Amino acid sequence: MSFRCDWCYNPLHQLGHGTAPLTLEFDHWIGTLYRAGAKVRPEHFRRQALEGLRQWIPFDGALWGNGTLETLSFHTFDSINLPDGFADALEQTRHLNPILPRILQQLGRPVTMESVFPDAQFFDSELYRCTFAPFGIHRILSTGLTDERGGLYTLLSLYRRDADRPFTADEVALHERAVFHLVNAASHLVFTFLNRRQNDVPDSSAACVCDGLGLYHEVQAKFLDMAERHFPEAPRGRLPFALDALSGEDCTLNGLSVRVQRLGDLFVVRIWPCGPMDELTVREREVVESISRGLTFKETARRLGVAPSTVSNHLYRVYQKLGVHSRSALARLVHEQDGS
């Protein structure tokens, strides 16, 4: 069987009417999700991935939301063919929705609305009248996943307008398998994308994506390991330090070097264990980089747009901070930290 790279490839014309069972073709589609970083930016991935899923499980609308376990409210979501206001209506009637407690009881396993709310009761309920009927939704299939350490949760729901077309057992099985890979591929894509844009941090670094309040949107396990080690009282689901306390330059906190960069409306926070070089200012590091590459004071001054005497003064302070007394000793220290 030939390998298919198009992640929105439609298998239904080959496999007949209805939804395919778990097949090698489906596995190939899953593989394309993890390789999507070569073609798709993180902000476009989820909608395109949902369109791909639609070829395996036909649906009229879909919602992929992320939020915090603390509040179970969305801080980001992507949707397909859902009108504005649907996500708000869903959250406002959360207390009426019996599907959410079941989702949290069986994380990673899909739940259909009819399995927790029989049709006769559901179609006569306040939940249906307020949340689903106004948008023409009659069939719901949802799966939830959580990251307990990161304090995150994900909800991925598919919707149909035809009440006479409930989701089948095969479709439920496909949904269960797909959601796990969709969520992990999305996270993998985010950090692969970020790593391509940042090659001047140590291999020991780790990153998270958060909002202005410090709430995690994506977080690496390695980031949580370091945060918990250096900030034992770190709260779940958010940064252990305030973003507004940080300047635009790299800084050190509790033995960690911290770098904060904007990513649209969000922030990328990178941390790594402090080394000797992390005690230097940005300008001092620029001087060290040039000198350790063999440039003279004049060449370094020309490169940085300062006077040679300024370079000399910076280097003197660097020697004091690092406890070295020669260029060769400085170069060795730089090499040791870069190789760590």
Buried (B, 14 or more C-beta within 10 A) or exposed (E): EEEEEEBEBEBEEEBEEEBBEEBEBBEBBBBBBEBBBEEBEBEEBBBBBBEBBBBBBBBBBBBBBBBBBBEBEBBBBBBBBBEEEBBEBBBEBEEBBBBBEBBBEEEEBBBBBBBBBEBEEBBEBEBBEEBBEEBEBBBBBBBBBBBEBBBBBBBBBBBBBEEEEBBBEBBBBBBBBBBBBBBEBBBBBBBBBBEEEEEEBBEEBBBBBBBEEBBBBBBBEBBBEBBBEBBEEBEBBBBBBEBEEBEEEBBEBBEBBBBBBEBEEBBBBBBBBBBBBBBBBEBBBBBBBBBBEEBEBEBBBBBBEBEBEBBEEBBEBBBEBBEBEEBEEBBEBBEEEEEE
